[in-house]
C-alpha cells in the first residue's frame, strides 16, 4: 500500500494522475482553471466533479466558457508555476499555496471577486489563513482536521481505553507493546508530511509554529517540552515501532494501521476508508493533550486563487460564487470525505445523518489552527521541518538544538520576505 502513494496535497490526499476537461462551443469569454485531483482512481477523479459543475454553469451562462485542466498533486503546483513563469497564468488555480503569488501582486483580492454573502460564508479560521497582511487572497477550497485513531481490537485485547492525556497515551502504548503490537503509537516524522505530525504535537503541548504576534516560535519552551517528552517517554521506551520516526512516512504509517499493526496514530478522514477496506475496527477521539484533550488541533486547507493578468474579474467572480454555493461545496466535500469550507455547508453536514462519519473531524474544525500559509517563507520553513524534525527525537538528538536550528532558519526566511 505504501508504495502506491506517491505524494500528498496539503490535506494529505492521495495523488493520482489527472487529465483535461475541456468544454465545447463558442463563448464571449473563456476562463482557464487549473485544478488538483483529489480522487484515488479514474472512477472518482476530480475531472468528473468539474465536468458536471461546468456543464451546469455554462448552461445558465452561455457567454462564458470554462476550460478546466485537472492534474495530480504531483504536478499541479509545478504546472501553475510554469504557466506563471511563461507569462500565461490561468484565470484560476486550485492549488496548495497562494502567498508567493499574492506577494508578487499577481492575484485578485477575494473581495474584488466574491459577492459579500459568499465571502462572509467562509469558515472563519480558513478565511483568516487565506490572508496576507490582513487581506484575503487565498480562498479555501477544501479542508480537513486531524483526530487520534485507535485500533479497537488491539485496545480490547490490551484491556485499555482511549487516551485523553499524554500520560494516558504513554500508558496505553506500554500496554500495547506488552501485547506485541508492532507500532504502539506510530509517529511519522519522515519527510513526506512531518510538518503535520509536528504541528499536531506542538498544539497539544500549548505551542505551535508561530507565537501570539504571528512571528515564528518554533523553539518556544512549550515546543521544546513537547519534543523532549516525545523523545523520552515514547521513542526512548521503544513505543513508536521498529522504524525510526524520522524515517517513517505518513503513507507507510496509514498502511501499517490498515494492516492491524498500529495501536494509535493521528489521522485525517481518508484513513477511515483505508482502514475499513482492510476490515480494521477503529475508533476516533480528540487529540490527547498534556493535561486533557488538546484545546486546539491541526486544520489544513487547499486554496483557490485567481490571477489578475487576463482580467475577466466579473466573470471569474460570478463563476466562483457558483463554485462556492452550498450545493457544490457539499457535493465536493462528500465525494472526497473532506470538510466544507463554508459555514452554511458545514451546518448542513453537521445536521445530516449521511455525514455522521465526518462529525468528529467537523467538531475539531472550530478549534483548529492552520499552518502559517500567509507567510511566503512557509514553504521553505516547512521543507526544513520535513528534513530535520526527526532528529529531535533520535537517540543522539537534542530537541532544543534541532528546534533552535529550525527557528534560526525560519527567522532568516522571514526576514527575506
C-alpha positions as CSV (number, residue, x, y, z in Angstrom):
1,X,0.0,0.0,0.0
2,X,2.7,2.5,1.0
3,X,4.4,2.2,-2.4
4,X,1.3,3.2,-4.2
5,X,1.0,6.6,-2.5
6,X,3.3,9.0,-4.4
7,X,2.7,12.4,-3.0
8,X,0.1,14.3,-1.0
9,X,-1.5,17.7,-1.0
10,X,-1.7,19.9,2.0
11,X,-4.6,17.8,3.0
12,X,-2.7,14.6,2.8
13,X,-4.9,13.2,0.0
14,X,-3.5,10.5,-2.3
15,X,-2.2,11.8,-5.6
16,X,-3.4,10.3,-8.9
17,X,-2.9,11.3,-12.5
18,X,-5.5,13.7,-13.9
19,X,-6.5,14.8,-17.4
20,X,-8.1,17.7,-19.1
21,X,-11.8,18.5,-19.1
22,X,-12.4,21.0,-21.9
23,X,-15.9,22.1,-22.7
24,X,-17.0,22.7,-26.3
25,X,-18.8,25.5,-28.0
26,X,-18.0,29.2,-28.5
27,X,-18.3,31.9,-25.9
28,X,-17.5,35.6,-25.4
29,X,-15.1,34.8,-22.6
30,X,-13.1,31.6,-21.9
31,X,-11.8,31.2,-18.4
32,X,-9.0,28.8,-17.8
33,X,-9.0,26.9,-14.5
34,X,-6.2,24.5,-13.3
35,X,-7.4,22.2,-10.6
36,X,-5.9,19.4,-8.4
37,X,-7.2,15.8,-8.4
38,X,-8.5,14.5,-5.1
39,X,-9.6,11.1,-6.5
40,X,-7.8,7.8,-6.0
41,X,-8.9,6.3,-9.3
42,X,-10.3,7.3,-12.7
43,X,-13.7,6.5,-11.3
44,X,-13.7,9.4,-8.9
45,X,-11.3,11.8,-10.5
46,X,-11.9,15.4,-9.8
47,X,-12.3,15.8,-13.6
48,X,-15.8,14.3,-13.2
49,X,-16.7,16.8,-10.5
50,X,-15.6,19.8,-12.5
51,X,-17.1,18.5,-15.8
52,X,-20.5,18.3,-14.1
53,X,-20.2,21.6,-12.4
54,X,-19.0,23.4,-15.5
55,X,-21.8,21.9,-17.7
56,X,-24.4,23.2,-15.3
57,X,-22.8,26.7,-15.1
58,X,-22.4,27.1,-18.8
59,X,-26.0,26.1,-19.4
60,X,-27.0,29.2,-17.4
61,X,-24.2,31.4,-18.7
62,X,-23.9,31.0,-22.4
63,X,-21.4,33.9,-22.8
64,X,-18.8,32.2,-20.6
65,X,-16.8,29.0,-21.3
66,X,-14.8,27.3,-18.5
67,X,-11.7,25.4,-19.7
68,X,-10.6,23.1,-16.9
69,X,-7.4,21.1,-16.7
70,X,-7.1,18.6,-13.8
71,X,-3.6,17.5,-12.7
72,X,-2.3,15.2,-9.9
73,X,-1.0,16.8,-6.8
74,X,2.4,15.6,-8.0
75,X,2.1,18.1,-10.9
76,X,-0.4,20.8,-10.3
77,X,1.7,23.3,-8.4
78,X,4.6,22.9,-10.8
79,X,2.2,23.3,-13.8
80,X,0.9,26.6,-12.4
81,X,4.4,27.9,-11.6
82,X,5.5,27.1,-15.2
83,X,2.4,28.9,-16.6
84,X,3.1,31.9,-14.5
85,X,6.8,32.0,-15.4
86,X,5.9,31.8,-19.1
87,X,3.7,34.9,-18.7
88,X,0.5,32.8,-19.3
89,X,-1.2,32.2,-15.9
90,X,-4.6,30.6,-15.7
91,X,-7.5,32.7,-14.7
92,X,-7.9,30.5,-11.7
93,X,-5.8,27.8,-10.0
94,X,-6.9,25.5,-7.3
95,X,-3.6,24.6,-5.6
96,X,-1.7,24.1,-2.4
97,X,-0.4,27.6,-1.7
98,X,-1.0,31.2,-2.6
99,X,1.3,33.5,-0.6
100,X,4.1,33.8,-3.2
101,X,1.7,34.9,-5.9
102,X,0.0,37.3,-3.6
103,X,3.3,38.8,-2.6
104,X,4.1,39.4,-6.3
105,X,0.7,41.3,-6.7
106,X,-0.5,38.7,-9.2
107,X,-3.7,37.7,-7.5
108,X,-7.1,39.3,-7.2
109,X,-8.3,40.0,-3.6
110,X,-11.2,37.8,-2.6
111,X,-13.4,40.9,-2.0
112,X,-12.7,42.0,-5.6
113,X,-14.3,38.8,-6.8
114,X,-16.8,37.3,-4.5
115,X,-20.2,38.6,-3.5
116,X,-20.4,39.7,0.1
117,X,-22.6,36.7,1.2
118,X,-20.3,34.2,-0.4
119,X,-17.1,35.7,1.1
120,X,-18.8,36.0,4.5
121,X,-19.7,32.4,4.4
122,X,-16.2,31.0,4.6
123,X,-15.3,29.3,7.9
124,X,-13.6,32.0,10.0
125,X,-10.3,30.1,10.6
126,X,-9.9,29.3,6.9
127,X,-10.7,32.8,5.7
128,X,-8.1,34.2,8.1
129,X,-5.5,31.7,7.0
130,X,-6.1,32.9,3.4
131,X,-4.9,36.4,4.3
132,X,-1.6,38.2,3.7
133,X,-1.3,41.3,6.0
134,X,-5.0,41.3,6.7
135,X,-6.1,41.0,3.0
136,X,-7.6,37.7,1.8
137,X,-6.1,36.4,-1.4
138,X,-6.4,32.6,-0.8
139,X,-9.9,31.3,-1.0
140,X,-10.2,28.0,0.9
141,X,-11.4,25.2,-1.3
142,X,-11.1,22.1,0.8
143,X,-10.3,21.5,4.4
144,X,-9.6,18.8,6.9
145,X,-8.6,18.3,10.5
146,X,-6.9,15.5,12.5
147,X,-8.0,13.2,15.3
148,X,-6.4,10.3,17.1
149,X,-7.3,6.9,15.5
150,X,-7.0,3.7,17.6
151,X,-7.4,0.1,16.8
152,X,-10.4,-1.2,18.8
153,X,-9.4,-4.8,18.6
154,X,-5.9,-4.2,19.9
155,X,-7.2,-1.9,22.7
156,X,-9.7,-4.6,23.8
157,X,-7.0,-7.2,23.8
158,X,-4.8,-5.0,26.0
159,X,-7.7,-4.0,28.3
160,X,-7.2,-0.3,27.8
161,X,-9.3,2.7,26.9
162,X,-8.6,5.6,24.5
163,X,-6.3,8.2,25.9
164,X,-7.2,11.8,26.9
165,X,-3.8,12.9,28.1
166,X,-0.1,12.4,27.1
167,X,0.4,10.2,30.1
168,X,-2.7,8.1,29.1
169,X,-1.2,7.7,25.7
170,X,2.1,6.6,27.0
171,X,0.4,4.1,29.4
172,X,-1.7,2.7,26.6
173,X,1.4,2.4,24.4
174,X,3.1,0.4,27.1
175,X,0.2,-2.0,27.3
176,X,0.1,-2.4,23.6
177,X,3.8,-3.1,23.5
178,X,3.3,-5.8,26.1
179,X,0.8,-7.4,23.8
180,X,3.3,-7.5,21.0
181,X,1.8,-4.6,18.9
182,X,4.4,-3.6,16.3
183,X,3.7,0.1,16.4
184,X,2.0,1.0,19.8
185,X,2.0,4.7,18.6
186,X,3.0,5.4,15.1
187,X,5.0,8.7,15.0
188,X,5.5,9.7,11.3
189,X,8.2,12.4,11.3
190,X,9.6,11.3,7.9
191,X,9.9,13.8,5.1
192,X,6.5,13.1,3.4
193,X,4.3,15.0,5.9
194,X,6.4,15.6,9.0
195,X,5.2,19.2,9.3
196,X,1.7,18.0,10.1
197,X,2.6,15.5,12.8
198,X,4.9,18.1,14.2
199,X,2.3,20.8,14.4
200,X,-0.3,18.4,15.9
201,X,2.1,17.6,18.8
202,X,3.1,21.3,19.2
203,X,-0.5,22.3,19.5
204,X,-1.3,19.6,22.0
205,X,1.5,21.0,24.2
206,X,0.3,24.5,24.0
207,X,2.7,25.7,21.3
208,X,2.8,25.9,17.6
209,X,4.9,27.2,14.7
210,X,4.0,30.8,15.4
211,X,3.7,32.9,18.5
212,X,0.8,35.1,19.6
213,X,2.0,38.0,17.4
214,X,2.5,35.9,14.3
215,X,6.3,35.5,14.3
216,X,7.9,32.1,14.2
217,X,8.2,30.5,17.6
218,X,9.5,27.0,16.7
219,X,11.9,26.8,19.7
220,X,9.4,28.1,22.3
221,X,9.7,26.5,25.8
222,X,6.3,24.7,25.1
223,X,7.6,23.1,21.9
224,X,10.9,22.1,23.4
225,X,9.0,20.5,26.3
226,X,6.8,18.6,23.8
227,X,9.6,17.1,21.8
228,X,11.6,16.3,25.0
229,X,8.6,14.4,26.2
230,X,8.2,12.6,22.9
231,X,11.8,11.6,22.9
232,X,12.0,10.4,26.5
233,X,8.5,8.9,27.0
234,X,7.7,7.4,23.7
235,X,10.7,7.0,21.4
236,X,13.3,6.1,24.0
237,X,10.9,3.5,25.5
238,X,10.5,1.8,22.2
239,X,6.8,2.7,21.9
240,X,6.9,4.1,18.4
241,X,7.7,0.9,16.4
242,X,10.7,-0.6,14.5
243,X,11.1,2.3,12.1
244,X,12.8,5.5,13.4
245,X,10.2,8.3,13.5
246,X,12.4,10.4,11.2
247,X,12.2,7.6,8.6
248,X,8.5,6.8,8.9
249,X,6.3,8.5,6.4
250,X,2.6,9.1,6.8
251,X,1.6,6.8,4.0
252,X,3.5,3.9,5.5
253,X,2.0,4.6,8.9
254,X,-1.5,4.6,7.4
255,X,-0.7,1.4,5.6
256,X,0.5,-0.3,8.8
257,X,-2.7,0.8,10.6
258,X,-4.7,-0.8,7.8
259,X,-2.7,-4.0,8.4
260,X,-3.6,-4.0,12.1
261,X,0.0,-3.3,13.1
262,X,-0.6,0.1,14.7
263,X,-2.3,0.8,18.0
264,X,-2.7,4.6,17.7
265,X,-1.8,7.4,15.3
266,X,-3.0,10.8,14.2
267,X,-5.1,10.7,11.0
268,X,-7.4,12.5,8.7
269,X,-10.6,11.4,7.0
270,X,-9.1,9.3,4.2
271,X,-7.7,6.9,6.8
272,X,-11.3,5.8,7.5
273,X,-11.6,4.3,4.0
274,X,-8.1,2.8,4.1
275,X,-8.8,1.1,7.4
276,X,-12.4,0.0,6.5
277,X,-11.2,-1.6,3.3
278,X,-9.0,-3.9,5.3
279,X,-11.6,-4.7,8.0
280,X,-9.9,-2.8,10.8
281,X,-12.2,-1.8,13.6
282,X,-11.2,1.7,14.6
283,X,-12.3,4.4,16.9
284,X,-11.6,8.1,16.9
285,X,-11.1,10.6,19.8
286,X,-9.8,14.2,20.1
287,X,-6.0,14.5,20.1
288,X,-4.7,14.0,23.7
289,X,-3.1,17.0,25.3
290,X,-0.7,17.5,28.2
291,X,-3.4,17.5,30.8
292,X,-6.5,16.6,28.8
293,X,-7.9,16.7,25.3
294,X,-5.9,19.2,23.2
295,X,-7.5,22.6,23.2
296,X,-6.5,23.1,19.6
297,X,-5.9,20.7,16.7
298,X,-4.4,20.9,13.2
299,X,-6.5,22.2,10.4
300,X,-5.3,22.2,6.8
301,X,-6.7,23.7,3.6
302,X,-6.0,23.9,-0.1
303,X,-6.7,27.1,-1.9
304,X,-8.4,28.6,-4.9
305,X,-6.6,31.6,-6.4
306,X,-7.5,34.0,-9.2
307,X,-4.8,35.6,-11.4
308,X,-5.2,39.2,-12.5
309,X,-3.3,39.2,-15.7
310,X,-6.1,38.1,-18.1
311,X,-8.7,40.4,-16.5
312,X,-12.3,39.0,-16.6
313,X,-12.8,39.9,-13.0
314,X,-16.6,39.9,-13.2
315,X,-16.8,36.6,-15.0
316,X,-14.3,34.9,-12.6
317,X,-16.2,36.3,-9.6
318,X,-19.5,35.1,-10.9
319,X,-18.2,31.6,-11.6
320,X,-16.6,31.4,-8.1
321,X,-19.8,32.5,-6.5
322,X,-21.3,29.4,-8.2
323,X,-18.4,27.2,-7.1
324,X,-18.9,28.2,-3.5
325,X,-22.7,27.6,-3.4
326,X,-23.8,25.4,-0.6
327,X,-24.8,22.6,-3.1
328,X,-21.5,22.5,-4.8
329,X,-19.4,22.7,-1.6
330,X,-21.3,19.9,-0.1
331,X,-21.1,17.8,-3.3
332,X,-17.3,18.1,-3.4
333,X,-16.8,17.5,0.4
334,X,-19.0,14.4,0.3
335,X,-17.3,13.0,-2.7
336,X,-13.8,13.1,-1.2
337,X,-14.6,12.9,2.6
338,X,-13.4,16.4,3.2
339,X,-14.8,19.2,5.4
340,X,-16.8,22.1,3.9
341,X,-15.0,25.4,3.7
342,X,-18.3,27.4,4.2
343,X,-20.4,27.8,7.3
344,X,-23.6,27.1,5.5
345,X,-22.4,23.7,4.1
346,X,-20.8,22.9,7.5
347,X,-24.1,23.4,9.3
348,X,-25.9,21.2,6.8
349,X,-23.3,18.5,7.1
350,X,-23.4,18.7,10.9
351,X,-27.1,18.1,10.9
352,X,-27.1,15.3,8.3
353,X,-27.1,11.7,9.2
354,X,-25.4,10.7,6.0
355,X,-22.3,12.7,7.1
356,X,-22.0,11.3,10.6
357,X,-18.7,9.6,9.8
358,X,-17.2,13.1,9.4
359,X,-18.6,14.5,12.5
360,X,-15.5,14.0,14.7
361,X,-13.5,16.0,12.2
362,X,-16.1,18.7,11.8
363,X,-16.2,19.2,15.5
364,X,-12.5,19.7,15.6
365,X,-12.6,22.4,12.8
366,X,-14.0,25.0,15.2
367,X,-10.8,24.9,17.4
368,X,-8.3,24.2,14.7
369,X,-5.2,26.1,13.8
370,X,-3.7,26.2,10.3
371,X,-0.1,26.4,9.1
372,X,1.2,30.0,8.7
373,X,0.4,29.8,5.0
374,X,0.1,33.5,4.7
375,X,3.9,33.8,5.0
376,X,5.8,33.4,1.8
377,X,8.6,31.9,3.9
378,X,6.3,29.0,5.0
379,X,7.2,26.7,2.0
380,X,10.9,26.9,2.9
381,X,10.3,26.5,6.7
382,X,8.0,23.5,6.0
383,X,10.7,21.9,3.9
384,X,13.3,22.3,6.6
385,X,10.9,20.8,9.2
386,X,10.4,17.8,7.0
387,X,14.2,17.3,6.7
388,X,15.2,18.0,10.3
389,X,12.4,17.3,12.9
390,X,13.0,13.6,13.1
391,X,16.4,14.3,14.5
392,X,14.8,15.9,17.6
393,X,13.6,12.6,18.9
394,X,16.6,10.5,17.7
395,X,18.6,8.8,20.4
396,X,21.5,11.2,20.0
397,X,19.3,14.2,19.1
398,X,18.7,17.3,21.1
399,X,15.1,18.7,20.9
400,X,16.2,22.2,21.9
401,X,19.1,22.1,19.4
402,X,17.0,20.9,16.5
403,X,14.2,23.3,17.2
404,X,16.7,26.1,17.7
405,X,18.2,25.3,14.3
406,X,14.8,25.4,12.7
407,X,13.9,28.7,14.4
408,X,17.1,30.3,13.1
409,X,16.3,29.1,9.6
410,X,12.7,30.4,9.9
411,X,13.9,33.8,11.1
412,X,16.2,34.1,8.2
413,X,13.5,33.1,5.7
414,X,11.0,35.5,7.3
415,X,13.5,38.4,7.2
416,X,13.9,37.7,3.5
417,X,10.2,38.2,2.7
